Amino acid sequence: MTQFEPAPEIQAQKREIRQTVRQLRNQISQQESTQAGNNLCEHLLSMREYPKAKSVACFLSFDGEINTGPLISKLHQDNKICLLPYLRPSKPNRLWFMPYEKGDKLIRNRLGISEVCKPVNSSHRISTIDLLLMPLVAFDINGNRLGMGGGFYDASLCHLLDPEFKHQRPLCLGIAFERQKLNRLPKEPWDFPLDGVITENKIYRFDGVW
């Protein structure tokens, strides 16, 4: 088995973690999620990187994810370029990032997630994004991220692991509830590491990155 082939035992561990944490996340009430989203927004605003950021990629909450509504509203209020992921209709399974303004039409993709309905040439290159806020199912104290399993963010960001792109990448932050934190996650070579994570309780900055 090469390092690029999925390890069955690791895949099984990830499936089990996804199931457990998603069940836990889906037990959170809408009221608690909204309050957590407000707290998350305050934490982001307190970061020294926020005032300098011109473009911020976020996402629309889905499947029990922490409420990003307050954050997106604040991005619009502060005249930031707010971007949302758009799933490419064909392989490879990568994401485009489309500008999202108040009143923009949203459509549901094949996964049932709402996306901005705009021409493909409206998308922004990842290298032009200042802050990239990523959804996740679980994260650990070393900056490892576990997503839903589609590999869309990993595939879209994998080229940024090349040292050549060290200074051409956004600050990549996970967005999650505190209870999605684990001590350790199984990791594979293509899993894109996080620079930090923002929860309703605090900001995690992972050593050696920023």
N, CA and C atoms as a LAMMPS dump frame, in Angstrom:
ITEM: TIMESTEP
0
ITEM: NUMBER OF ATOMS
630
ITEM: BOX BOUNDS ff ff ff
-5.0000000000000000e+02 5.0000000000000000e+02
-5.0000000000000000e+02 5.0000000000000000e+02
-5.0000000000000000e+02 5.0000000000000000e+02
ITEM: ATOMS id mol type element x y z
1 1 1 N 0.842 -1.202 0
2 1 2 C 0 0 0
3 1 3 C 0.876 1.251 0
4 2 1 N 0.615 2.195 -0.896
5 2 2 C 1.366 3.437 -0.916
6 2 3 C 0.713 4.443 0.023
7 3 1 N 1.424 5.553 0.255
8 3 2 C 0.899 6.56 1.155
9 3 3 C -0.323 7.273 0.577
10 4 1 N -0.578 7.103 -0.735
11 4 2 C -1.706 7.776 -1.361
12 4 3 C -2.95 6.903 -1.43
13 5 1 N -2.872 5.691 -0.943
14 5 2 C -4.02 4.803 -0.931
15 5 3 C -4.693 4.863 0.44
16 6 1 N -6.01 5.001 0.481
17 6 2 C -6.701 5.053 1.769
18 6 3 C -6.44 3.79 2.581
19 7 1 N -6.097 3.96 3.836
20 7 2 C -5.885 2.832 4.738
21 7 3 C -7.229 2.412 5.318
22 8 1 N -7.676 1.18 5.092
23 8 2 C -9.009 0.761 5.556
24 8 3 C -9.235 0.986 7.045
25 9 1 N -8.208 0.735 7.862
26 9 2 C -8.4 0.894 9.305
27 9 3 C -8.598 2.367 9.687
28 10 1 N -7.883 3.264 8.996
29 10 2 C -8.043 4.693 9.282
30 10 3 C -9.402 5.175 8.795
31 11 1 N -9.822 4.704 7.617
32 11 2 C -11.136 5.083 7.105
33 11 3 C -12.239 4.641 8.051
34 12 1 N -12.088 3.454 8.632
35 12 2 C -13.09 2.952 9.579
36 12 3 C -13.125 3.816 10.839
37 13 1 N -11.952 4.236 11.313
38 13 2 C -11.894 5.113 12.481
39 13 3 C -12.574 6.45 12.196
40 14 1 N -12.318 6.976 11.01
41 14 2 C -12.924 8.259 10.65
42 14 3 C -14.448 8.148 10.557
43 15 1 N -14.941 7.069 9.989
44 15 2 C -16.395 6.882 9.88
45 15 3 C -17.036 6.84 11.261
46 16 1 N -16.395 6.158 12.18
47 16 2 C -16.934 6.042 13.535
48 16 3 C -16.952 7.407 14.231
49 17 1 N -15.874 8.166 14.059
50 17 2 C -15.807 9.502 14.671
51 17 3 C -16.869 10.408 14.069
52 18 1 N -17.023 10.359 12.748
53 18 2 C -18.043 11.19 12.094
54 18 3 C -19.432 10.901 12.65
55 19 1 N -19.738 9.646 12.756
56 19 2 C -21.063 9.265 13.239
57 19 3 C -21.285 9.761 14.665
58 20 1 N -20.3 9.569 15.512
59 20 2 C -20.429 9.954 16.918
60 20 3 C -20.55 11.46 17.084
61 21 1 N -19.658 12.211 16.427
62 21 2 C -19.648 13.662 16.607
63 21 3 C -20.845 14.326 15.924
64 22 1 N -21.263 13.82 14.783
65 22 2 C -22.43 14.395 14.119
66 22 3 C -23.687 14.199 14.961
67 23 1 N -23.806 13.036 15.591
68 23 2 C -24.945 12.807 16.481
69 23 3 C -24.92 13.779 17.649
70 24 1 N -23.727 13.989 18.189
71 24 2 C -23.565 14.923 19.3
72 24 3 C -23.907 16.345 18.851
73 25 1 N -23.439 16.724 17.671
74 25 2 C -23.677 18.064 17.149
75 25 3 C -25.151 18.305 16.855
76 26 1 N -25.83 17.291 16.355
77 26 2 C -27.234 17.449 15.998
78 26 3 C -28.153 17.546 17.21
79 27 1 N -27.613 17.304 18.391
80 27 2 C -28.394 17.44 19.62
81 27 3 C -28.415 18.887 20.125
82 28 1 N -27.596 19.738 19.517
83 28 2 C -27.508 21.135 19.933
84 28 3 C -28.727 21.892 19.412
85 29 1 N -29.386 22.641 20.277
86 29 2 C -30.587 23.372 19.881
87 29 3 C -30.241 24.54 18.979
88 30 1 N -31.241 25.008 18.237
89 30 2 C -31.047 26.146 17.351
90 30 3 C -30.676 27.393 18.151
91 31 1 N -31.287 27.543 19.315
92 31 2 C -30.986 28.699 20.163
93 31 3 C -29.525 28.678 20.614
94 32 1 N -29.055 27.504 21.037
95 32 2 C -27.664 27.388 21.475
96 32 3 C -26.715 27.62 20.31
97 33 1 N -27.086 27.118 19.126
98 33 2 C -26.235 27.284 17.953
99 33 3 C -26.123 28.759 17.571
100 34 1 N -27.24 29.5 17.677
101 34 2 C -27.21 30.919 17.346
102 34 3 C -26.345 31.691 18.332
103 35 1 N -26.474 31.377 19.622
104 35 2 C -25.64 32.045 20.623
105 35 3 C -24.17 31.715 20.407
106 36 1 N -23.896 30.446 20.085
107 36 2 C -22.519 30.049 19.797
108 36 3 C -21.988 30.791 18.585
109 37 1 N -22.857 30.992 17.581
110 37 2 C -22.458 31.732 16.388
111 37 3 C -22.125 33.178 16.701
112 38 1 N -22.879 33.787 17.632
113 38 2 C -22.576 35.151 18.053
114 38 3 C -21.226 35.222 18.767
115 39 1 N -20.97 34.243 19.63
116 39 2 C -19.692 34.205 20.339
117 39 3 C -18.537 34.013 19.366
118 40 1 N -18.743 33.11 18.415
119 40 2 C -17.724 32.843 17.398
120 40 3 C -17.386 34.132 16.643
121 41 1 N -18.408 34.875 16.283
122 41 2 C -18.221 36.121 15.544
123 41 3 C -17.373 37.092 16.364
124 42 1 N -17.644 37.204 17.642
125 42 2 C -16.884 38.103 18.511
126 42 3 C -15.418 37.683 18.578
127 43 1 N -15.168 36.376 18.636
128 43 2 C -13.79 35.89 18.68
129 43 3 C -13.042 36.259 17.403
130 44 1 N -13.694 36.082 16.26
131 44 2 C -13.041 36.414 14.999
132 44 3 C -12.715 37.906 14.938
133 45 1 N -13.645 38.734 15.377
134 45 2 C -13.432 40.182 15.339
135 45 3 C -12.283 40.611 16.248
136 46 1 N -12.006 39.812 17.272
137 46 2 C -10.931 40.156 18.205
138 46 3 C -9.546 39.805 17.67
139 47 1 N -9.493 39.069 16.585
140 47 2 C -8.205 38.647 16.038
141 47 3 C -7.519 39.793 15.306
142 48 1 N -6.224 39.877 15.465
143 48 2 C -5.475 40.952 14.806
144 48 3 C -5.491 40.816 13.286
145 49 1 N -5.759 39.619 12.78
146 49 2 C -5.777 39.391 11.333
147 49 3 C -7.059 39.897 10.675
148 50 1 N -8.135 40.043 11.463
149 50 2 C -9.424 40.365 10.86
150 50 3 C -9.461 41.749 10.191
151 51 1 N -9.009 42.808 10.861
152 51 2 C -9.106 44.134 10.211
153 51 3 C -8.352 44.217 8.884
154 52 1 N -7.269 43.455 8.756
155 52 2 C -6.459 43.509 7.545
156 52 3 C -7.033 42.655 6.418
157 53 1 N -7.938 41.749 6.758
158 53 2 C -8.485 40.826 5.754
159 53 3 C -9.5 41.533 4.86
160 54 1 N -9.243 41.501 3.559
161 54 2 C -10.183 42.09 2.609
162 54 3 C -11.209 41.062 2.134
163 55 1 N -10.764 39.816 1.985
164 55 2 C -11.665 38.758 1.518
165 55 3 C -11.677 37.616 2.529
166 56 1 N -12.876 37.154 2.847
167 56 2 C -13.057 36.087 3.831
168 56 3 C -13.992 35.038 3.246
169 57 1 N -13.51 33.811 3.131
170 57 2 C -14.352 32.703 2.678
171 57 3 C -15 32.059 3.893
172 58 1 N -16.311 31.917 3.845
173 58 2 C -17.051 31.303 4.94
174 58 3 C -17.9 30.164 4.357
175 59 1 N -18.953 29.775 5.031
176 59 2 C -19.851 28.738 4.528
177 59 3 C -21.204 28.9 5.198
178 60 1 N -22.239 28.377 4.564
179 60 2 C -23.586 28.386 5.125
180 60 3 C -23.768 27.14 5.976
181 61 1 N -24.234 27.309 7.195
182 61 2 C -24.374 26.186 8.123
183 61 3 C -25.267 25.098 7.547
184 62 1 N -24.886 23.857 7.828
185 62 2 C -25.586 22.689 7.264
186 62 3 C -25.375 21.506 8.214
187 63 1 N -26.387 20.673 8.355
188 63 2 C -26.258 19.427 9.118
189 63 3 C -25.788 19.672 10.559
190 64 1 N -26.367 20.667 11.219
191 64 2 C -26.054 20.894 12.625
192 64 3 C -24.794 21.69 12.884
193 65 1 N -24.174 22.234 11.829
194 65 2 C -22.958 23.03 12.026
195 65 3 C -23.278 24.308 12.798
196 66 1 N -22.273 24.851 13.46
197 66 2 C -22.447 26.081 14.22
198 66 3 C -22.995 27.178 13.302
199 67 1 N -23.877 28.003 13.827
200 67 2 C -24.577 29.007 13.033
201 67 3 C -23.611 30.088 12.546
202 68 1 N -23.397 30.147 11.236
203 68 2 C -22.502 31.161 10.664
204 68 3 C -23.246 32.416 10.22
205 69 1 N -24.562 32.452 10.448
206 69 2 C -25.346 33.61 10.037
207 69 3 C -24.836 34.926 10.615
208 70 1 N -24.597 35.011 11.935
209 70 2 C -24.089 36.263 12.499
210 70 3 C -22.75 36.685 11.906
211 71 1 N -21.902 35.725 11.63
212 71 2 C -20.59 36.025 11.065
213 71 3 C -20.715 36.571 9.646
214 72 1 N -21.54 35.931 8.83
215 72 2 C -21.724 36.394 7.455
216 72 3 C -22.331 37.798 7.427
217 73 1 N -23.283 38.042 8.324
218 73 2 C -23.882 39.38 8.406
219 73 3 C -22.831 40.429 8.753
220 74 1 N -21.917 40.078 9.651
221 74 2 C -20.867 41.011 10.051
222 74 3 C -19.886 41.273 8.915
223 75 1 N -19.59 40.239 8.141
224 75 2 C -18.702 40.422 6.989
225 75 3 C -19.301 41.424 6.005
226 76 1 N -20.599 41.298 5.762
227 76 2 C -21.271 42.243 4.881
228 76 3 C -21.262 43.653 5.478
229 77 1 N -21.528 43.735 6.775
230 77 2 C -21.571 45.028 7.445
231 77 3 C -20.216 45.729 7.379
232 78 1 N -19.149 44.948 7.471
233 78 2 C -17.795 45.505 7.455
234 78 3 C -17.227 45.654 6.042
235 79 1 N -18.07 45.423 5.042
236 79 2 C -17.676 45.577 3.632
237 79 3 C -16.516 44.677 3.24
238 80 1 N -16.474 43.482 3.851
239 80 2 C -15.509 42.479 3.429
240 80 3 C -16.055 41.787 2.174
241 81 1 N -15.171 41.241 1.383
242 81 2 C -15.599 40.375 0.291
243 81 3 C -15.907 39.016 0.901
244 82 1 N -17.175 38.676 0.992
245 82 2 C -17.603 37.404 1.587
246 82 3 C -17.736 36.365 0.483
247 83 1 N -17.032 35.263 0.64
248 83 2 C -17.038 34.202 -0.362
249 83 3 C -17.646 32.929 0.213
250 84 1 N -18.347 32.196 -0.627
251 84 2 C -18.92 30.911 -0.236
252 84 3 C -18.433 29.829 -1.195
253 85 1 N -18.256 28.604 -0.692
254 85 2 C -17.794 27.517 -1.563
255 85 3 C -18.862 27.105 -2.565
256 86 1 N -18.391 26.755 -3.748
257 86 2 C -19.264 26.276 -4.828
258 86 3 C -18.653 24.983 -5.347
259 87 1 N -19.434 23.905 -5.306
260 87 2 C -18.936 22.59 -5.704
261 87 3 C -18.899 22.464 -7.223
262 88 1 N -17.709 22.213 -7.742
263 88 2 C -17.59 22.037 -9.192
264 88 3 C -18.481 20.89 -9.655
265 89 1 N -19.163 21.054 -10.79
266 89 2 C -20.118 20.034 -11.241
267 89 3 C -19.473 18.767 -11.78
268 90 1 N -18.159 18.791 -11.994
269 90 2 C -17.491 17.6 -12.535
270 90 3 C -16.216 17.336 -11.741
271 91 1 N -15.664 16.149 -11.911
272 91 2 C -14.447 15.796 -11.199
273 91 3 C -13.267 16.57 -11.759
274 92 1 N -12.194 16.814 -10.985
275 92 2 C -12.041 16.393 -9.585
276 92 3 C -12.942 17.199 -8.65
277 93 1 N -13.247 16.603 -7.504
278 93 2 C -14.182 17.223 -6.562
279 93 3 C -13.523 18.391 -5.82
280 94 1 N -13.449 19.506 -6.497
281 94 2 C -12.844 20.689 -5.894
282 94 3 C -13.869 21.804 -5.778
283 95 1 N -13.479 22.825 -5.037
284 95 2 C -14.377 23.932 -4.761
285 95 3 C -13.928 25.208 -5.461
286 96 1 N -14.894 25.976 -5.922
287 96 2 C -14.669 27.354 -6.298
288 96 3 C -15.196 28.202 -5.148
289 97 1 N -14.737 29.446 -5.06
290 97 2 C -15.219 30.337 -4.014
291 97 3 C -15.835 31.566 -4.668
292 98 1 N -17.148 31.681 -4.478
293 98 2 C -17.946 32.716 -5.136
294 98 3 C -18.295 33.856 -4.18
295 99 1 N -18.272 35.109 -4.663
296 99 2 C -18.688 36.233 -3.818
297 99 3 C -20.169 36.138 -3.491
298 100 1 N -20.488 36.433 -2.245
299 100 2 C -21.869 36.352 -1.772
300 100 3 C -22.264 37.683 -1.16
301 101 1 N -23.286 38.312 -1.744
302 101 2 C -23.809 39.583 -1.251
303 101 3 C -25.264 39.404 -0.836
304 102 1 N -25.738 40.326 -0.025
305 102 2 C -27.128 40.269 0.414
306 102 3 C -28.059 40.229 -0.797
307 103 1 N -29.014 39.33 -0.754
308 103 2 C -29.989 39.235 -1.829
309 103 3 C -29.598 38.327 -2.972
310 104 1 N -28.362 37.8 -2.946
311 104 2 C -27.936 36.894 -4.013
312 104 3 C -28.774 35.614 -4.004
313 105 1 N -29.058 35.123 -5.182
314 105 2 C -29.83 33.897 -5.316
315 105 3 C -28.993 32.692 -4.899
316 106 1 N -29.619 31.786 -4.162
317 106 2 C -28.96 30.558 -3.724
318 106 3 C -29.669 29.36 -4.347
319 107 1 N -28.883 28.366 -4.712
320 107 2 C -29.433 27.114 -5.228
321 107 3 C -28.822 25.96 -4.442
322 108 1 N -29.496 24.822 -4.451
323 108 2 C -28.976 23.654 -3.73
324 108 3 C -28.177 22.774 -4.692
325 109 1 N -26.994 22.359 -4.252
326 109 2 C -26.18 21.478 -5.092
327 109 3 C -26.606 20.025 -4.894
328 110 1 N -25.854 19.111 -5.471
329 110 2 C -26.243 17.699 -5.423
330 110 3 C -26.167 17.101 -4.02
331 111 1 N -25.53 17.818 -3.092
332 111 2 C -25.451 17.359 -1.702
333 111 3 C -26.505 18.019 -0.824
334 112 1 N -27.315 18.894 -1.432
335 112 2 C -28.357 19.578 -0.69
336 112 3 C -27.886 20.827 0.026
337 113 1 N -26.677 21.294 -0.29
338 113 2 C -26.096 22.475 0.342
339 113 3 C -26.33 23.694 -0.557
340 114 1 N -26.732 24.799 0.044
341 114 2 C -27.007 26.013 -0.734
342 114 3 C -25.72 26.652 -1.229
343 115 1 N -25.753 27.117 -2.479
344 115 2 C -24.6 27.763 -3.103
345 115 3 C -25.045 29.042 -3.804
346 116 1 N -24.088 29.927 -4.054
347 116 2 C -24.358 31.15 -4.798
348 116 3 C -24.505 30.811 -6.281
349 117 1 N -25.542 31.359 -6.885
350 117 2 C -25.786 31.101 -8.308
351 117 3 C -25.18 32.242 -9.128
352 118 1 N -23.914 32.073 -9.518
353 118 2 C -23.212 33.084 -10.306
354 118 3 C -22.34 32.401 -11.345
355 119 1 N -21.939 33.13 -12.392
356 119 2 C -21.07 32.551 -13.413
357 119 3 C -19.748 32.086 -12.817
358 120 1 N -19.186 31.064 -13.426
359 120 2 C -17.93 30.482 -12.935
360 120 3 C -16.81 31.519 -12.897
361 121 1 N -16.802 32.437 -13.841
362 121 2 C -15.716 33.422 -13.876
363 121 3 C -15.818 34.463 -12.767
364 122 1 N -16.845 34.339 -11.916
365 122 2 C -16.944 35.214 -10.743
366 122 3 C -16.113 34.707 -9.578
367 123 1 N -15.634 33.468 -9.674
368 123 2 C -14.931 32.844 -8.551
369 123 3 C -13.593 33.533 -8.285
370 124 1 N -13.133 33.422 -7.032
371 124 2 C -11.858 33.994 -6.605
372 124 3 C -10.838 32.878 -6.417
373 125 1 N -9.633 33.11 -6.875
374 125 2 C -8.56 32.137 -6.659
375 125 3 C -8.254 32.039 -5.168
376 126 1 N -7.922 30.848 -4.728
377 126 2 C -7.63 30.638 -3.311
378 126 3 C -6.476 31.525 -2.854
379 127 1 N -5.512 31.75 -3.733
380 127 2 C -4.347 32.559 -3.365
381 127 3 C -4.703 34.009 -3.082
382 128 1 N -5.907 34.451 -3.489
383 128 2 C -6.323 35.834 -3.253
384 128 3 C -7.168 35.986 -1.995
385 129 1 N -7.482 34.878 -1.336
386 129 2 C -8.319 34.902 -0.135
387 129 3 C -7.441 35.154 1.096
388 130 1 N -7.874 36.034 1.961
389 130 2 C -7.097 36.34 3.169
390 130 3 C -7.396 35.366 4.31
391 131 1 N -8.67 35.147 4.586
392 131 2 C -9.077 34.212 5.633
393 131 3 C -10.004 33.167 5.028
394 132 1 N -9.726 31.904 5.28
395 132 2 C -10.57 30.815 4.798
396 132 3 C -11.127 30.079 6.014
397 133 1 N -12.423 30.226 6.243
398 133 2 C -13.101 29.618 7.379
399 133 3 C -13.751 28.323 6.918
400 134 1 N -13.314 27.21 7.489
401 134 2 C -13.683 25.896 6.98
402 134 3 C -14.61 25.143 7.929
403 135 1 N -15.626 24.464 7.387
404 135 2 C -16.461 23.593 8.213
405 135 3 C -15.693 22.328 8.575
406 136 1 N -16.14 21.651 9.611
407 136 2 C -15.504 20.396 10.001
408 136 3 C -16.452 19.588 10.874
409 137 1 N -16.161 18.306 10.958
410 137 2 C -16.901 17.435 11.864
411 137 3 C -16.173 17.342 13.197
412 138 1 N -14.836 17.271 13.139
413 138 2 C -14.039 17.198 14.365
414 138 3 C -12.656 17.78 14.095
415 139 1 N -12 18.23 15.175
416 139 2 C -10.623 18.695 15.079
417 139 3 C -9.879 18.25 16.319
418 140 1 N -8.55 18.249 16.25
419 140 2 C -7.776 17.881 17.432
420 140 3 C -6.802 18.986 17.811
421 141 1 N -6.097 18.797 18.891
422 141 2 C -5.243 19.846 19.453
423 141 3 C -3.966 20.051 18.645
424 142 1 N -3.752 19.228 17.626
425 142 2 C -2.586 19.378 16.759
426 142 3 C -2.925 20.04 15.424
427 143 1 N -4.175 20.455 15.251
428 143 2 C -4.56 21.129 14.017
429 143 3 C -5.063 20.207 12.929
430 144 1 N -5.318 18.968 13.252
431 144 2 C -5.877 18.053 12.258
432 144 3 C -7.387 18.257 12.161
433 145 1 N -7.904 18.112 10.963
434 145 2 C -9.316 18.352 10.679
435 145 3 C -9.953 17.108 10.078
436 146 1 N -11.163 16.802 10.545
437 146 2 C -11.953 15.722 9.956
438 146 3 C -13.203 16.336 9.351
439 147 1 N -13.359 16.195 8.03
440 147 2 C -14.523 16.72 7.349
441 147 3 C -15.601 15.667 7.186
442 148 1 N -16.507 15.924 6.263
443 148 2 C -17.635 15.014 6.041
444 148 3 C -17.245 13.766 5.26
445 149 1 N -16.072 13.786 4.649
446 149 2 C -15.617 12.6 3.937
447 149 3 C -15.556 12.748 2.434
448 150 1 N -16.039 13.878 1.913
449 150 2 C -16.002 14.084 0.469
450 150 3 C -14.64 14.496 -0.051
451 151 1 N -13.813 15.043 0.832
452 151 2 C -12.467 15.445 0.444
453 151 3 C -12.407 16.717 -0.381
454 152 1 N -13.483 17.519 -0.383
455 152 2 C -13.538 18.694 -1.25
456 152 3 C -12.519 19.759 -0.842
457 153 1 N -12.441 20.051 0.438
458 153 2 C -11.469 21.051 0.888
459 153 3 C -10.048 20.531 0.744
460 154 1 N -9.817 19.277 1.082
461 154 2 C -8.471 18.713 0.946
462 154 3 C -7.995 18.78 -0.502
463 155 1 N -8.881 18.412 -1.434
464 155 2 C -8.513 18.442 -2.855
465 155 3 C -8.28 19.86 -3.348
466 156 1 N -9.071 20.807 -2.844
467 156 2 C -8.963 22.185 -3.301
468 156 3 C -7.722 22.887 -2.763
469 157 1 N -7.25 22.443 -1.591
470 157 2 C -6.148 23.124 -0.919
471 157 3 C -4.822 22.38 -0.985
472 158 1 N -4.817 21.18 -1.539
473 158 2 C -3.623 20.334 -1.469
474 158 3 C -2.393 21.004 -2.076
475 159 1 N -2.57 21.82 -3.117
476 159 2 C -1.409 22.462 -3.751
477 159 3 C -0.731 23.456 -2.818
478 160 1 N -1.458 23.913 -1.782
479 160 2 C -0.885 24.874 -0.853
480 160 3 C 0.125 24.24 0.098
481 161 1 N 0.184 22.912 0.115
482 161 2 C 1.166 22.22 0.95
483 161 3 C 2.562 22.316 0.354
484 162 1 N 2.64 22.662 -0.923
485 162 2 C 3.936 22.848 -1.573
486 162 3 C 4.603 24.096 -1.002
487 163 1 N 5.873 23.985 -0.561
488 163 2 C 6.578 25.152 -0.001
489 163 3 C 6.557 26.37 -0.92
490 164 1 N 6.417 26.126 -2.22
491 164 2 C 6.391 27.223 -3.189
492 164 3 C 5.227 28.175 -2.935
493 165 1 N 4.15 27.63 -2.346
494 165 2 C 2.948 28.426 -2.115
495 165 3 C 2.836 28.905 -0.671
496 166 1 N 3.924 28.81 0.082
497 166 2 C 3.901 29.163 1.502
498 166 3 C 3.367 30.563 1.737
499 167 1 N 3.735 31.492 0.877
500 167 2 C 3.325 32.883 1.061
501 167 3 C 2.163 33.278 0.156
502 168 1 N 1.496 32.277 -0.418
503 168 2 C 0.365 32.546 -1.313
504 168 3 C -0.879 31.795 -0.858
505 169 1 N -1.012 31.654 0.429
506 169 2 C -2.148 30.903 0.94
507 169 3 C -2.901 31.713 1.992
508 170 1 N -4.197 31.471 2.095
509 170 2 C -4.97 32.16 3.129
510 170 3 C -4.666 31.566 4.499
511 171 1 N -5.049 32.275 5.519
512 171 2 C -5.021 31.72 6.863
513 171 3 C -6.235 30.804 6.977
514 172 1 N -6.004 29.525 7.208
515 172 2 C -7.078 28.519 7.178
516 172 3 C -7.518 28.169 8.596
517 173 1 N -8.737 28.546 8.92
518 173 2 C -9.266 28.363 10.264
519 173 3 C -10.515 27.492 10.238
520 174 1 N -10.561 26.512 11.114
521 174 2 C -11.759 25.714 11.261
522 174 3 C -12.783 26.45 12.113
523 175 1 N -14.054 26.167 11.868
524 175 2 C -15.161 26.767 12.619
525 175 3 C -15.97 25.62 13.214
526 176 1 N -16.124 25.617 14.541
527 176 2 C -16.768 24.461 15.163
528 176 3 C -17.27 24.777 16.559
529 177 1 N -18.104 23.906 17.085
530 177 2 C -18.452 23.932 18.493
531 177 3 C -17.274 23.371 19.296
532 178 1 N -17.144 23.83 20.522
533 178 2 C -16.078 23.341 21.392
534 178 3 C -16.149 21.819 21.566
535 179 1 N -17.356 21.281 21.605
536 179 2 C -17.512 19.847 21.848
537 179 3 C -17.094 18.989 20.653
538 180 1 N -16.702 19.628 19.55
539 180 2 C -16.188 18.869 18.409
540 180 3 C -14.682 18.626 18.508
541 181 1 N -14.065 19.112 19.572
542 181 2 C -12.626 18.938 19.762
543 181 3 C -12.321 17.562 20.357
544 182 1 N -11.334 16.897 19.766
545 182 2 C -10.846 15.616 20.262
546 182 3 C -9.355 15.737 20.554
547 183 1 N -8.852 14.834 21.363
548 183 2 C -7.42 14.866 21.675
549 183 3 C -6.564 14.49 20.474
550 184 1 N -7.06 13.547 19.686
551 184 2 C -6.257 13.073 18.557
552 184 3 C -7.166 12.51 17.476
553 185 1 N -6.871 12.869 16.233
554 185 2 C -7.601 12.359 15.076
555 185 3 C -6.682 11.496 14.22
556 186 1 N -7.219 10.447 13.604
557 186 2 C -6.423 9.701 12.625
558 186 3 C -6.114 10.596 11.434
559 187 1 N -4.918 10.476 10.893
560 187 2 C -4.474 11.384 9.844
561 187 3 C -3.936 10.622 8.651
562 188 1 N -4.212 11.15 7.457
563 188 2 C -3.678 10.593 6.219
564 188 3 C -2.891 11.679 5.492
565 189 1 N -1.995 11.293 4.566
566 189 2 C -1.067 12.258 3.95
567 189 3 C -1.745 13.43 3.268
568 190 1 N -2.941 13.247 2.736
569 190 2 C -3.612 14.314 1.979
570 190 3 C -4.507 15.196 2.858
571 191 1 N -4.603 14.921 4.148
572 191 2 C -5.439 15.726 5.035
573 191 3 C -4.797 17.099 5.238
574 192 1 N -5.522 18.146 4.876
575 192 2 C -4.973 19.498 4.956
576 192 3 C -5.027 19.996 6.397
577 193 1 N -3.896 20.444 6.957
578 193 2 C -3.863 20.89 8.355
579 193 3 C -4.443 22.286 8.521
580 194 1 N -4.996 22.549 9.678
581 194 2 C -5.559 23.851 9.999
582 194 3 C -4.515 24.74 10.653
583 195 1 N -4.614 26.047 10.399
584 195 2 C -3.77 27.005 11.098
585 195 3 C -4.332 27.306 12.484
586 196 1 N -5.629 27.143 12.62
587 196 2 C -6.281 27.4 13.898
588 196 3 C -7.736 26.998 13.83
589 197 1 N -8.418 27.1 14.946
590 197 2 C -9.848 26.8 15.024
591 197 3 C -10.498 27.845 15.932
592 198 1 N -11.672 28.309 15.529
593 198 2 C -12.462 29.213 16.362
594 198 3 C -13.719 28.471 16.813
595 199 1 N -13.95 28.438 18.105
596 199 2 C -15.175 27.854 18.657
597 199 3 C -15.941 28.952 19.393
598 200 1 N -17.05 28.581 19.998
599 200 2 C -17.81 29.557 20.774
600 200 3 C -17.074 29.968 22.044
601 201 1 N -16.071 29.183 22.443
602 201 2 C -15.362 29.45 23.696
603 201 3 C -14.033 30.166 23.527
604 202 1 N -13.31 29.865 22.442
605 202 2 C -11.951 30.386 22.333
606 202 3 C -11.4 30.269 20.919
607 203 1 N -10.192 30.797 20.754
608 203 2 C -9.446 30.677 19.504
609 203 3 C -8.259 29.762 19.758
610 204 1 N -8.103 28.742 18.934
611 204 2 C -6.94 27.844 19.008
612 204 3 C -5.955 28.243 17.901
613 205 1 N -4.737 28.535 18.292
614 205 2 C -3.678 28.829 17.342
615 205 3 C -2.658 27.707 17.456
616 206 1 N -2.428 27.019 16.37
617 206 2 C -1.56 25.852 16.437
618 206 3 C -0.097 26.237 16.252
619 207 1 N 0.735 25.66 17.089
620 207 2 C 2.165 26.024 17.158
621 207 3 C 2.864 25.861 15.821
622 208 1 N 3.799 26.773 15.586
623 208 2 C 4.663 26.666 14.41
624 208 3 C 4.042 27.178 13.133
625 209 1 N 2.844 27.735 13.2
626 209 2 C 2.154 28.173 11.981
627 209 3 C 2.05 29.692 11.916
628 210 1 N 1.66 30.356 13.022
629 210 2 C 1.457 31.806 12.973
630 210 3 C 1.588 32.372 14.363
